[in-house]
Amino acid sequence: MSFMKLKAISILLTVINFINNNNKKSGDQGPWWQSLHRTMLRGILGKTFRLVGYTIQYACIAHCTFEYVGGVVMCSGPSMEPTIQNSDIVCAENLSRHFYGIQRGDIVIAKSPSDPKSNICKRVIGLEGDKILTSHPSDFFKSHNYVPTGHVWLEGDNLQNSTDSRYYGPVPYGLIRGRIFFKIWPLSDFGFLRDSPNGHRSPGD
């Protein structure tokens, strides 16, 4: 007798044994195929619940990673040119924000003070307590502004085409979402971000 025939007989005997055992246990609960159906249904439900549980766990891990560690961001708009061009892809980290490690000259992503549903990408020009000499993009008006406690002063590198703290004033520190530190696309500009093209700006300049 071939191996395949022995295997088939073994499977058949297993099924018959399963039917007999379930008939003895079920009593008046119905025919054997109903017991088999219930067993299969329990198996399917168990796998479904496990899948849902794993999905929730991975979603929580992903949320914590993007919220507290960082992620990859695609930038849009001309306000940070030439440092960051439209559609450039950069890496952002969030640890500096949580540990108050944001410094002057850092490029940050923050919630827009004028539109909380959108994000802005700007450079930190001043920290709390700094006196900032600012000028309107038209360069006709210059003024001094003090950065209050718990705020930062943000400006785009493209001063002629940037809506920033010169318009809406100091930005609350709590609106900062992360710090951009590395560009991964385009490959021709792969690496750490350049310094401001406007030269070194210090408080009071």
Residue pairs with C-beta under 8 A, 6 or more apart in sequence:
18 32
18 36
19 32
22 32
22 35
22 36
23 32
25 35
26 32
26 34
26 35
29 35
65 71
66 94
67 94
68 94
68 95
68 98
69 93
69 94
69 95
70 91
70 92
70 93
70 94
70 95
70 178
71 91
71 92
71 178
72 89
72 90
72 91
72 92
72 184
73 89
73 90
73 91
73 92
73 109
73 178
73 180
74 87
74 88
74 89
74 90
75 84
75 85
75 86
75 87
75 88
75 89
75 90
75 121
76 86
76 87
77 86
77 121
78 86
78 158
78 161
78 162
79 120
79 121
79 122
79 156
79 157
79 158
79 161
79 162
79 163
79 164
80 107
80 121
80 122
80 123
80 156
80 157
80 158
80 162
81 157
81 158
81 161
82 157
82 158
82 197
83 107
83 123
83 157
83 193
83 194
83 196
83 197
84 90
84 107
84 121
84 157
84 180
84 183
84 193
88 183
88 185
88 186
88 189
89 183
89 184
89 185
90 180
90 182
90 183
90 184
90 193
91 180
91 181
91 182
91 183
91 184
92 109
92 177
92 178
92 179
92 180
92 181
93 178
93 179
93 181
94 177
94 178
94 179
95 101
96 102
96 106
96 178
96 179
97 108
97 176
97 177
97 178
97 179
100 173
101 179
102 108
102 124
102 127
102 152
102 173
102 176
102 179
103 124
103 127
104 124
104 125
104 126
104 127
104 202
104 203
105 123
105 124
105 195
105 196
106 123
106 124
106 179
107 121
107 122
107 123
107 124
107 179
107 180
107 181
107 193
108 121
108 122
108 123
108 124
108 152
108 154
108 176
108 177
108 178
108 179
108 180
109 119
109 120
109 121
109 176
109 177
109 178
109 179
109 180
110 119
110 120
110 122
110 154
110 171
110 175
110 176
110 177
111 118
111 119
111 120
111 175
111 177
112 118
112 119
112 120
113 168
113 169
113 171
113 172
113 175
114 163
114 168
119 177
120 154
120 164
121 156
121 180
122 154
122 155
122 156
122 162
122 164
122 165
123 154
123 155
123 156
123 157
123 196
124 152
124 153
124 154
125 132
125 153
125 154
125 155
125 165
125 201
125 203
126 132
126 147
126 152
126 153
126 170
126 203
127 147
127 152
127 153
128 147
128 148
128 149
128 150
128 151
128 152
128 173
129 146
129 147
129 149
130 146
130 147
130 153
130 203
130 204
131 144
131 145
131 146
131 147
131 203
131 204
132 144
132 145
132 146
132 147
132 153
132 165
132 203
132 204
133 142
133 143
133 144
133 204
133 205
134 142
134 143
134 144
134 145
134 165
134 166
135 141
135 142
135 143
135 166
136 166
137 159
137 160
137 161
137 162
137 166
144 204
145 153
145 165
145 169
145 170
147 153
147 170
147 203
148 170
150 172
150 173
150 174
151 170
151 171
151 172
151 173
152 170
152 171
152 173
152 176
153 165
153 170
153 171
154 164
154 165
154 171
155 162
155 164
155 165
155 166
156 162
156 163
156 164
157 196
157 197
157 198
159 198
165 171
180 193
181 192
181 193
182 191
182 192
182 193
183 189
183 190
183 191
183 192
183 193
184 190
